[in-house]
C-alpha cells in the first residue's frame, strides 16, 4: 500500500471566496492614496449594502496626501 502525500484528494473542487471592494477616496482632496495601518479604525459589524451585497466590517484609514483622519 502506497502512502499518500500531502494535499487535496483528486477530483476535489476549488473553493474560492469572492470579495468586492470599492476604492475609497479622501472627501477633502479626492486622493485614493490611503495609509496601510496608521490611524486605521475597524468597526466589526455585519449588514447589507444598498445594492444587497453583505459586509462584515467597515475600515477607515487616514489620507496619504493630507493626513486627514477617517
N, CA, C and O atoms as a Maestro MAE file, in Angstrom:
{
 s_m_m2io_version
 :::
 2.0.0
}

f_m_ct {
 s_m_title
 :::
 protein
 m_atom[280] {
  # First column is atom index #
  i_m_mmod_type
  r_m_x_coord
  r_m_y_coord
  r_m_z_coord
  i_m_residue_number
  s_m_chain_name
  s_m_pdb_residue_name
  s_m_pdb_atom_name
  i_m_atomic_number
  :::
  1 25 0.836 -1.183 0.000 1 A "UNK " " N  " 7
  2 3 0.000 0.000 0.000 1 A "UNK " " CA " 6
  3 2 0.881 1.246 0.000 1 A "UNK " " C  " 6
  4 15 1.847 1.343 0.758 1 A "UNK " " O  " 8
  5 25 0.532 2.186 -0.856 2 A "UNK " " N  " 7
  6 3 1.309 3.411 -1.011 2 A "UNK " " CA " 6
  7 2 0.798 4.487 -0.070 2 A "UNK " " C  " 6
  8 15 -0.410 4.693 0.051 2 A "UNK " " O  " 8
  9 25 1.710 5.167 0.592 3 A "UNK " " N  " 7
  10 3 1.328 6.270 1.477 3 A "UNK " " CA " 6
  11 2 1.150 7.529 0.636 3 A "UNK " " C  " 6
  12 15 2.030 7.879 -0.151 3 A "UNK " " O  " 8
  13 25 0.041 8.196 0.795 4 A "UNK " " N  " 7
  14 3 -0.251 9.407 0.027 4 A "UNK " " CA " 6
  15 2 0.456 10.613 0.627 4 A "UNK " " C  " 6
  16 15 0.657 10.710 1.838 4 A "UNK " " O  " 8
  17 25 0.821 11.520 -0.254 5 A "UNK " " N  " 7
  18 3 1.480 12.748 0.168 5 A "UNK " " CA " 6
  19 2 0.467 13.782 0.620 5 A "UNK " " C  " 6
  20 15 -0.738 13.536 0.566 5 A "UNK " " O  " 8
  21 25 0.941 14.934 1.064 6 A "UNK " " N  " 7
  22 3 0.026 15.984 1.499 6 A "UNK " " CA " 6
  23 2 -0.720 16.592 0.312 6 A "UNK " " C  " 6
  24 15 -0.269 16.499 -0.829 6 A "UNK " " O  " 8
  25 25 -1.820 17.189 0.583 7 A "UNK " " N  " 7
  26 3 -2.589 17.852 -0.469 7 A "UNK " " CA " 6
  27 2 -4.025 17.398 -0.494 7 A "UNK " " C  " 6
  28 15 -4.448 16.562 0.304 7 A "UNK " " O  " 8
  29 25 -4.768 17.963 -1.424 8 A "UNK " " N  " 7
  30 3 -6.184 17.625 -1.539 8 A "UNK " " CA " 6
  31 2 -6.360 16.342 -2.334 8 A "UNK " " C  " 6
  32 15 -5.510 15.997 -3.156 8 A "UNK " " O  " 8
  33 25 -7.446 15.641 -2.098 9 A "UNK " " N  " 7
  34 3 -7.721 14.448 -2.887 9 A "UNK " " CA " 6
  35 2 -8.033 14.807 -4.343 9 A "UNK " " C  " 6
  36 15 -8.503 15.912 -4.617 9 A "UNK " " O  " 8
  37 25 -7.780 13.895 -5.266 10 A "UNK " " N  " 7
  38 3 -8.069 14.131 -6.673 10 A "UNK " " CA " 6
  39 2 -9.566 14.305 -6.867 10 A "UNK " " C  " 6
  40 15 -10.370 13.599 -6.259 10 A "UNK " " O  " 8
  41 25 -9.933 15.259 -7.726 11 A "UNK " " N  " 7
  42 3 -11.330 15.499 -8.022 11 A "UNK " " CA " 6
  43 2 -12.025 16.469 -7.083 11 A "UNK " " C  " 6
  44 15 -13.202 16.769 -7.283 11 A "UNK " " O  " 8
  45 25 -11.332 16.970 -6.062 12 A "UNK " " N  " 7
  46 3 -11.978 17.916 -5.143 12 A "UNK " " CA " 6
  47 2 -12.131 19.271 -5.837 12 A "UNK " " C  " 6
  48 15 -11.306 19.644 -6.670 12 A "UNK " " O  " 8
  49 25 -13.169 19.986 -5.496 13 A "UNK " " N  " 7
  50 3 -13.485 21.269 -6.111 13 A "UNK " " CA " 6
  51 2 -12.639 22.384 -5.510 13 A "UNK " " C  " 6
  52 15 -12.233 22.322 -4.350 13 A "UNK " " O  " 8
  53 25 -12.383 23.397 -6.318 14 A "UNK " " N  " 7
  54 3 -11.680 24.586 -5.832 14 A "UNK " " CA " 6
  55 2 -12.673 25.475 -5.103 14 A "UNK " " C  " 6
  56 15 -13.694 25.868 -5.668 14 A "UNK " " O  " 8
  57 25 -12.378 25.788 -3.864 15 A "UNK " " N  " 7
  58 3 -13.230 26.678 -3.080 15 A "UNK " " CA " 6
  59 2 -12.637 28.078 -3.140 15 A "UNK " " C  " 6
  60 15 -11.483 28.281 -2.763 15 A "UNK " " O  " 8
  61 25 -13.416 29.040 -3.611 16 A "UNK " " N  " 7
  62 3 -12.935 30.415 -3.691 16 A "UNK " " CA " 6
  63 2 -13.938 31.347 -3.040 16 A "UNK " " C  " 6
  64 15 -15.146 31.116 -3.097 16 A "UNK " " O  " 8
  65 25 -13.433 32.397 -2.425 17 A "UNK " " N  " 7
  66 3 -14.257 33.446 -1.843 17 A "UNK " " CA " 6
  67 2 -14.207 34.655 -2.772 17 A "UNK " " C  " 6
  68 15 -13.148 34.990 -3.304 17 A "UNK " " O  " 8
  69 25 -15.330 35.299 -2.963 18 A "UNK " " N  " 7
  70 3 -15.393 36.495 -3.794 18 A "UNK " " CA " 6
  71 2 -15.473 37.707 -2.880 18 A "UNK " " C  " 6
  72 15 -16.351 37.792 -2.021 18 A "UNK " " O  " 8
  73 25 -14.556 38.636 -3.070 19 A "UNK " " N  " 7
  74 3 -14.513 39.840 -2.248 19 A "UNK " " CA " 6
  75 2 -14.653 41.047 -3.169 19 A "UNK " " C  " 6
  76 15 -13.862 41.223 -4.096 19 A "UNK " " O  " 8
  77 25 -15.660 41.876 -2.911 20 A "UNK " " N  " 7
  78 3 -15.870 43.088 -3.693 20 A "UNK " " CA " 6
  79 2 -15.481 44.282 -2.827 20 A "UNK " " C  " 6
  80 15 -16.039 44.489 -1.749 20 A "UNK " " O  " 8
  81 25 -14.527 45.057 -3.306 21 A "UNK " " N  " 7
  82 3 -14.042 46.205 -2.545 21 A "UNK " " CA " 6
  83 2 -14.108 47.433 -3.441 21 A "UNK " " C  " 6
  84 15 -13.570 47.430 -4.548 21 A "UNK " " O  " 8
  85 25 -14.762 48.472 -2.966 22 A "UNK " " N  " 7
  86 3 -14.776 49.738 -3.694 22 A "UNK " " CA " 6
  87 2 -13.606 50.582 -3.216 22 A "UNK " " C  " 6
  88 15 -13.318 50.649 -2.021 22 A "UNK " " O  " 8
  89 25 -12.944 51.219 -4.156 23 A "UNK " " N  " 7
  90 3 -11.802 52.060 -3.822 23 A "UNK " " CA " 6
  91 2 -12.290 53.315 -3.100 23 A "UNK " " C  " 6
  92 15 -13.128 54.053 -3.617 23 A "UNK " " O  " 8
  93 25 -11.760 53.545 -1.908 24 A "UNK " " N  " 7
  94 3 -12.174 54.728 -1.146 24 A "UNK " " CA " 6
  95 2 -11.331 55.934 -1.552 24 A "UNK " " C  " 6
  96 15 -10.235 55.783 -2.092 24 A "UNK " " O  " 8
  97 25 -11.849 57.120 -1.288 25 A "UNK " " N  " 7
  98 3 -11.112 58.339 -1.585 25 A "UNK " " CA " 6
  99 2 -11.344 59.353 -0.472 25 A "UNK " " C  " 6
  100 15 -12.329 59.286 0.263 25 A "UNK " " O  " 8
  101 25 -10.421 60.281 -0.373 26 A "UNK " " N  " 7
  102 3 -10.489 61.324 0.645 26 A "UNK " " CA " 6
  103 2 -11.583 62.320 0.265 26 A "UNK " " C  " 6
  104 15 -11.609 62.792 -0.872 26 A "UNK " " O  " 8
  105 25 -12.493 62.652 1.198 27 A "UNK " " N  " 7
  106 3 -13.529 63.621 0.875 27 A "UNK " " CA " 6
  107 2 -12.995 65.053 0.697 27 A "UNK " " C  " 6
  108 15 -13.648 65.883 0.065 27 A "UNK " " O  " 8
  109 25 -11.801 65.341 1.260 28 A "UNK " " N  " 7
  110 3 -11.235 66.690 1.153 28 A "UNK " " CA " 6
  111 2 -10.512 66.914 -0.170 28 A "UNK " " C  " 6
  112 15 -10.785 67.888 -0.872 28 A "UNK " " O  " 8
  113 25 -9.584 66.006 -0.513 29 A "UNK " " N  " 7
  114 3 -8.745 66.241 -1.693 29 A "UNK " " CA " 6
  115 2 -9.061 65.289 -2.853 29 A "UNK " " C  " 6
  116 15 -8.606 65.516 -3.974 29 A "UNK " " O  " 8
  117 25 -9.839 64.222 -2.595 30 A "UNK " " N  " 7
  118 3 -10.187 63.273 -3.645 30 A "UNK " " CA " 6
  119 2 -9.124 62.227 -3.911 30 A "UNK " " C  " 6
  120 15 -9.280 61.413 -4.822 30 A "UNK " " O  " 8
  121 25 -8.040 62.227 -3.134 31 A "UNK " " N  " 7
  122 3 -6.956 61.275 -3.337 31 A "UNK " " CA " 6
  123 2 -7.397 59.864 -2.940 31 A "UNK " " C  " 6
  124 15 -8.153 59.690 -1.984 31 A "UNK " " O  " 8
  125 25 -6.920 58.863 -3.678 32 A "UNK " " N  " 7
  126 3 -7.219 57.472 -3.351 32 A "UNK " " CA " 6
  127 2 -6.080 56.822 -2.578 32 A "UNK " " C  " 6
  128 15 -6.170 55.646 -2.228 32 A "UNK " " O  " 8
  129 25 -5.009 57.566 -2.305 33 A "UNK " " N  " 7
  130 3 -3.902 57.031 -1.501 33 A "UNK " " CA " 6
  131 2 -4.338 56.967 -0.050 33 A "UNK " " C  " 6
  132 15 -4.762 57.974 0.518 33 A "UNK " " O  " 8
  133 25 -4.238 55.804 0.549 34 A "UNK " " N  " 7
  134 3 -4.614 55.626 1.950 34 A "UNK " " CA " 6
  135 2 -3.464 55.003 2.712 34 A "UNK " " C  " 6
  136 15 -2.671 54.253 2.143 34 A "UNK " " O  " 8
  137 25 -3.365 55.309 4.002 35 A "UNK " " N  " 7
  138 3 -2.335 54.694 4.828 35 A "UNK " " CA " 6
  139 2 -2.704 53.240 5.091 35 A "UNK " " C  " 6
  140 15 -3.883 52.890 5.141 35 A "UNK " " O  " 8
  141 25 -1.705 52.410 5.256 36 A "UNK " " N  " 7
  142 3 -1.952 50.991 5.479 36 A "UNK " " CA " 6
  143 2 -2.468 50.717 6.891 36 A "UNK " " C  " 6
  144 15 -3.550 50.157 7.065 36 A "UNK " " O  " 8
  145 25 -1.695 51.111 7.890 37 A "UNK " " N  " 7
  146 3 -2.053 50.754 9.257 37 A "UNK " " CA " 6
  147 2 -2.171 51.944 10.202 37 A "UNK " " C  " 6
  148 15 -2.860 51.845 11.218 37 A "UNK " " O  " 8
  149 25 -1.529 53.050 9.902 38 A "UNK " " N  " 7
  150 3 -1.505 54.179 10.814 38 A "UNK " " CA " 6
  151 2 -2.870 54.853 10.846 38 A "UNK " " C  " 6
  152 15 -3.379 55.265 9.803 38 A "UNK " " O  " 8
  153 25 -3.458 54.969 12.006 39 A "UNK " " N  " 7
  154 3 -4.735 55.643 12.164 39 A "UNK " " CA " 6
  155 2 -5.918 54.873 11.624 39 A "UNK " " C  " 6
  156 15 -6.974 55.457 11.379 39 A "UNK " " O  " 8
  157 25 -5.766 53.567 11.431 40 A "UNK " " N  " 7
  158 3 -6.855 52.765 10.883 40 A "UNK " " CA " 6
  159 2 -7.880 52.469 11.966 40 A "UNK " " C  " 6
  160 15 -7.512 52.093 13.078 40 A "UNK " " O  " 8
  161 25 -9.149 52.631 11.658 41 A "UNK " " N  " 7
  162 3 -10.247 52.334 12.574 41 A "UNK " " CA " 6
  163 2 -11.090 51.231 11.935 41 A "UNK " " C  " 6
  164 15 -11.569 51.385 10.811 41 A "UNK " " O  " 8
  165 25 -11.272 50.119 12.652 42 A "UNK " " N  " 7
  166 3 -12.052 48.991 12.127 42 A "UNK " " CA " 6
  167 2 -13.290 48.806 12.987 42 A "UNK " " C  " 6
  168 15 -13.187 48.596 14.196 42 A "UNK " " O  " 8
  169 25 -14.449 48.882 12.371 43 A "UNK " " N  " 7
  170 3 -15.710 48.605 13.049 43 A "UNK " " CA " 6
  171 2 -16.211 47.251 12.560 43 A "UNK " " C  " 6
  172 15 -16.640 47.126 11.413 43 A "UNK " " O  " 8
  173 25 -16.160 46.237 13.423 44 A "UNK " " N  " 7
  174 3 -16.646 44.903 13.058 44 A "UNK " " CA " 6
  175 2 -18.158 44.879 13.202 44 A "UNK " " C  " 6
  176 15 -18.688 44.910 14.313 44 A "UNK " " O  " 8
  177 25 -18.833 44.825 12.091 45 A "UNK " " N  " 7
  178 3 -20.290 44.763 12.093 45 A "UNK " " CA " 6
  179 2 -20.726 44.105 10.786 45 A "UNK " " C  " 6
  180 15 -20.023 44.187 9.779 45 A "UNK " " O  " 8
  181 25 -21.858 43.471 10.807 46 A "UNK " " N  " 7
  182 3 -22.360 42.824 9.598 46 A "UNK " " CA " 6
  183 2 -23.633 43.511 9.142 46 A "UNK " " C  " 6
  184 15 -24.348 44.121 9.937 46 A "UNK " " O  " 8
  185 25 -23.901 43.403 7.863 47 A "UNK " " N  " 7
  186 3 -25.106 44.013 7.325 47 A "UNK " " CA " 6
  187 2 -25.150 43.880 5.820 47 A "UNK " " C  " 6
  188 15 -24.351 43.158 5.223 47 A "UNK " " O  " 8
  189 25 -26.088 44.580 5.214 48 A "UNK " " N  " 7
  190 3 -26.241 44.584 3.769 48 A "UNK " " CA " 6
  191 2 -26.099 46.010 3.249 48 A "UNK " " C  " 6
  192 15 -26.637 46.950 3.833 48 A "UNK " " O  " 8
  193 25 -25.363 46.163 2.133 49 A "UNK " " N  " 7
  194 3 -25.252 47.461 1.490 49 A "UNK " " CA " 6
  195 2 -26.523 47.741 0.712 49 A "UNK " " C  " 6
  196 15 -27.400 46.881 0.632 49 A "UNK " " O  " 8
  197 25 -26.635 48.924 0.142 50 A "UNK " " N  " 7
  198 3 -27.834 49.325 -0.587 50 A "UNK " " CA " 6
  199 2 -28.106 48.425 -1.792 50 A "UNK " " C  " 6
  200 15 -29.258 48.228 -2.180 50 A "UNK " " O  " 8
  201 25 -27.023 47.872 -2.388 51 A "UNK " " N  " 7
  202 3 -27.210 47.001 -3.549 51 A "UNK " " CA " 6
  203 2 -27.427 45.540 -3.162 51 A "UNK " " C  " 6
  204 15 -27.525 44.682 -4.039 51 A "UNK " " O  " 8
  205 25 -27.504 45.242 -1.852 52 A "UNK " " N  " 7
  206 3 -27.771 43.882 -1.380 52 A "UNK " " CA " 6
  207 2 -26.532 43.065 -1.086 52 A "UNK " " C  " 6
  208 15 -26.650 41.912 -0.671 52 A "UNK " " O  " 8
  209 25 -25.341 43.621 -1.288 53 A "UNK " " N  " 7
  210 3 -24.099 42.907 -1.017 53 A "UNK " " CA " 6
  211 2 -23.830 42.888 0.487 53 A "UNK " " C  " 6
  212 15 -23.900 43.937 1.127 53 A "UNK " " O  " 8
  213 25 -23.523 41.725 1.071 54 A "UNK " " N  " 7
  214 3 -23.239 41.674 2.509 54 A "UNK " " CA " 6
  215 2 -21.843 42.207 2.827 54 A "UNK " " C  " 6
  216 15 -20.934 42.124 2.001 54 A "UNK " " O  " 8
  217 25 -21.683 42.757 4.036 55 A "UNK " " N  " 7
  218 3 -20.364 43.177 4.500 55 A "UNK " " CA " 6
  219 2 -20.158 42.703 5.927 55 A "UNK " " C  " 6
  220 15 -21.118 42.420 6.644 55 A "UNK " " O  " 8
  221 25 -18.872 42.616 6.341 56 A "UNK " " N  " 7
  222 3 -18.529 42.129 7.673 56 A "UNK " " CA " 6
  223 2 -17.811 43.169 8.517 56 A "UNK " " C  " 6
  224 15 -17.721 43.014 9.735 56 A "UNK " " O  " 8
  225 25 -17.293 44.236 7.892 57 A "UNK " " N  " 7
  226 3 -16.569 45.265 8.639 57 A "UNK " " CA " 6
  227 2 -16.543 46.558 7.848 57 A "UNK " " C  " 6
  228 15 -16.688 46.563 6.625 57 A "UNK " " O  " 8
  229 25 -16.356 47.657 8.570 58 A "UNK " " N  " 7
  230 3 -16.140 48.966 7.962 58 A "UNK " " CA " 6
  231 2 -14.752 49.410 8.398 58 A "UNK " " C  " 6
  232 15 -14.472 49.503 9.594 58 A "UNK " " O  " 8
  233 25 -13.872 49.689 7.417 59 A "UNK " " N  " 7
  234 3 -12.490 50.071 7.710 59 A "UNK " " CA " 6
  235 2 -12.276 51.503 7.240 59 A "UNK " " C  " 6
  236 15 -12.553 51.838 6.088 59 A "UNK " " O  " 8
  237 25 -11.772 52.354 8.154 60 A "UNK " " N  " 7
  238 3 -11.488 53.751 7.819 60 A "UNK " " CA " 6
  239 2 -10.000 53.994 8.000 60 A "UNK " " C  " 6
  240 15 -9.424 53.628 9.025 60 A "UNK " " O  " 8
  241 25 -9.370 54.621 6.987 61 A "UNK " " N  " 7
  242 3 -7.936 54.904 7.033 61 A "UNK " " CA " 6
  243 2 -7.703 56.392 6.807 61 A "UNK " " C  " 6
  244 15 -8.548 57.093 6.249 61 A "UNK " " O  " 8
  245 25 -6.530 56.862 7.257 62 A "UNK " " N  " 7
  246 3 -6.161 58.262 7.040 62 A "UNK " " CA " 6
  247 2 -5.748 58.475 5.593 62 A "UNK " " C  " 6
  248 15 -5.308 57.542 4.921 62 A "UNK " " O  " 8
  249 25 -5.892 59.699 5.119 63 A "UNK " " N  " 7
  250 3 -5.492 60.061 3.765 63 A "UNK " " CA " 6
  251 2 -3.969 60.088 3.685 63 A "UNK " " C  " 6
  252 15 -3.301 60.611 4.577 63 A "UNK " " O  " 8
  253 25 -3.421 59.516 2.603 64 A "UNK " " N  " 7
  254 3 -1.968 59.518 2.423 64 A "UNK " " CA " 6
  255 2 -1.422 60.861 1.984 64 A "UNK " " C  " 6
  256 15 -0.232 61.126 2.157 64 A "UNK " " O  " 8
  257 25 -2.268 61.720 1.419 65 A "UNK " " N  " 7
  258 3 -1.817 63.032 0.938 65 A "UNK " " CA " 6
  259 2 -1.953 64.104 1.997 65 A "UNK " " C  " 6
  260 15 -0.982 64.794 2.308 65 A "UNK " " O  " 8
  261 25 -3.142 64.255 2.557 66 A "UNK " " N  " 7
  262 3 -3.389 65.329 3.524 66 A "UNK " " CA " 6
  263 2 -3.261 64.880 4.975 66 A "UNK " " C  " 6
  264 15 -3.100 65.714 5.867 66 A "UNK " " O  " 8
  265 25 -3.330 63.561 5.224 67 A "UNK " " N  " 7
  266 3 -3.244 63.056 6.591 67 A "UNK " " CA " 6
  267 2 -4.510 63.265 7.379 67 A "UNK " " C  " 6
  268 15 -4.511 63.109 8.600 67 A "UNK " " O  " 8
  269 25 -5.608 63.621 6.698 68 A "UNK " " N  " 7
  270 3 -6.841 63.865 7.408 68 A "UNK " " CA " 6
  271 2 -7.390 62.556 7.999 68 A "UNK " " C  " 6
  272 15 -7.266 61.497 7.384 68 A "UNK " " O  " 8
  273 25 -7.983 62.631 9.169 69 A "UNK " " N  " 7
  274 3 -8.473 61.427 9.844 69 A "UNK " " CA " 6
  275 2 -9.661 60.803 9.121 69 A "UNK " " C  " 6
  276 15 -10.292 61.435 8.274 69 A "UNK " " O  " 8
  277 25 -9.953 59.559 9.469 70 A "UNK " " N  " 7
  278 3 -11.059 58.859 8.813 70 A "UNK " " CA " 6
  279 2 -12.402 59.456 9.128 70 A "UNK " " C  " 6
  280 15 -13.423 58.969 8.644 70 A "UNK " " O  " 8
  :::
 }
 m_bond[279] {
  # First column is bond index #
  i_m_from
  i_m_to
  i_m_order
  :::
  1 1 2 1
  2 2 3 1
  3 3 4 2
  4 3 5 1
  5 5 6 1
  6 6 7 1
  7 7 8 2
  8 7 9 1
  9 9 10 1
  10 10 11 1
  11 11 12 2
  12 11 13 1
  13 13 14 1
  14 14 15 1
  15 15 16 2
  16 15 17 1
  17 17 18 1
  18 18 19 1
  19 19 20 2
  20 19 21 1
  21 21 22 1
  22 22 23 1
  23 23 24 2
  24 23 25 1
  25 25 26 1
  26 26 27 1
  27 27 28 2
  28 27 29 1
  29 29 30 1
  30 30 31 1
  31 31 32 2
  32 31 33 1
  33 33 34 1
  34 34 35 1
  35 35 36 2
  36 35 37 1
  37 37 38 1
  38 38 39 1
  39 39 40 2
  40 39 41 1
  41 41 42 1
  42 42 43 1
  43 43 44 2
  44 43 45 1
  45 45 46 1
  46 46 47 1
  47 47 48 2
  48 47 49 1
  49 49 50 1
  50 50 51 1
  51 51 52 2
  52 51 53 1
  53 53 54 1
  54 54 55 1
  55 55 56 2
  56 55 57 1
  57 57 58 1
  58 58 59 1
  59 59 60 2
  60 59 61 1
  61 61 62 1
  62 62 63 1
  63 63 64 2
  64 63 65 1
  65 65 66 1
  66 66 67 1
  67 67 68 2
  68 67 69 1
  69 69 70 1
  70 70 71 1
  71 71 72 2
  72 71 73 1
  73 73 74 1
  74 74 75 1
  75 75 76 2
  76 75 77 1
  77 77 78 1
  78 78 79 1
  79 79 80 2
  80 79 81 1
  81 81 82 1
  82 82 83 1
  83 83 84 2
  84 83 85 1
  85 85 86 1
  86 86 87 1
  87 87 88 2
  88 87 89 1
  89 89 90 1
  90 90 91 1
  91 91 92 2
  92 91 93 1
  93 93 94 1
  94 94 95 1
  95 95 96 2
  96 95 97 1
  97 97 98 1
  98 98 99 1
  99 99 100 2
  100 99 101 1
  101 101 102 1
  102 102 103 1
  103 103 104 2
  104 103 105 1
  105 105 106 1
  106 106 107 1
  107 107 108 2
  108 107 109 1
  109 109 110 1
  110 110 111 1
  111 111 112 2
  112 111 113 1
  113 113 114 1
  114 114 115 1
  115 115 116 2
  116 115 117 1
  117 117 118 1
  118 118 119 1
  119 119 120 2
  120 119 121 1
  121 121 122 1
  122 122 123 1
  123 123 124 2
  124 123 125 1
  125 125 126 1
  126 126 127 1
  127 127 128 2
  128 127 129 1
  129 129 130 1
  130 130 131 1
  131 131 132 2
  132 131 133 1
  133 133 134 1
  134 134 135 1
  135 135 136 2
  136 135 137 1
  137 137 138 1
  138 138 139 1
  139 139 140 2
  140 139 141 1
  141 141 142 1
  142 142 143 1
  143 143 144 2
  144 143 145 1
  145 145 146 1
  146 146 147 1
  147 147 148 2
  148 147 149 1
  149 149 150 1
  150 150 151 1
  151 151 152 2
  152 151 153 1
  153 153 154 1
  154 154 155 1
  155 155 156 2
  156 155 157 1
  157 157 158 1
  158 158 159 1
  159 159 160 2
  160 159 161 1
  161 161 162 1
  162 162 163 1
  163 163 164 2
  164 163 165 1
  165 165 166 1
  166 166 167 1
  167 167 168 2
  168 167 169 1
  169 169 170 1
  170 170 171 1
  171 171 172 2
  172 171 173 1
  173 173 174 1
  174 174 175 1
  175 175 176 2
  176 175 177 1
  177 177 178 1
  178 178 179 1
  179 179 180 2
  180 179 181 1
  181 181 182 1
  182 182 183 1
  183 183 184 2
  184 183 185 1
  185 185 186 1
  186 186 187 1
  187 187 188 2
  188 187 189 1
  189 189 190 1
  190 190 191 1
  191 191 192 2
  192 191 193 1
  193 193 194 1
  194 194 195 1
  195 195 196 2
  196 195 197 1
  197 197 198 1
  198 198 199 1
  199 199 200 2
  200 199 201 1
  201 201 202 1
  202 202 203 1
  203 203 204 2
  204 203 205 1
  205 205 206 1
  206 206 207 1
  207 207 208 2
  208 207 209 1
  209 209 210 1
  210 210 211 1
  211 211 212 2
  212 211 213 1
  213 213 214 1
  214 214 215 1
  215 215 216 2
  216 215 217 1
  217 217 218 1
  218 218 219 1
  219 219 220 2
  220 219 221 1
  221 221 222 1
  222 222 223 1
  223 223 224 2
  224 223 225 1
  225 225 226 1
  226 226 227 1
  227 227 228 2
  228 227 229 1
  229 229 230 1
  230 230 231 1
  231 231 232 2
  232 231 233 1
  233 233 234 1
  234 234 235 1
  235 235 236 2
  236 235 237 1
  237 237 238 1
  238 238 239 1
  239 239 240 2
  240 239 241 1
  241 241 242 1
  242 242 243 1
  243 243 244 2
  244 243 245 1
  245 245 246 1
  246 246 247 1
  247 247 248 2
  248 247 249 1
  249 249 250 1
  250 250 251 1
  251 251 252 2
  252 251 253 1
  253 253 254 1
  254 254 255 1
  255 255 256 2
  256 255 257 1
  257 257 258 1
  258 258 259 1
  259 259 260 2
  260 259 261 1
  261 261 262 1
  262 262 263 1
  263 263 264 2
  264 263 265 1
  265 265 266 1
  266 266 267 1
  267 267 268 2
  268 267 269 1
  269 269 270 1
  270 270 271 1
  271 271 272 2
  272 271 273 1
  273 273 274 1
  274 274 275 1
  275 275 276 2
  276 275 277 1
  277 277 278 1
  278 278 279 1
  279 279 280 2
  :::
 }
}
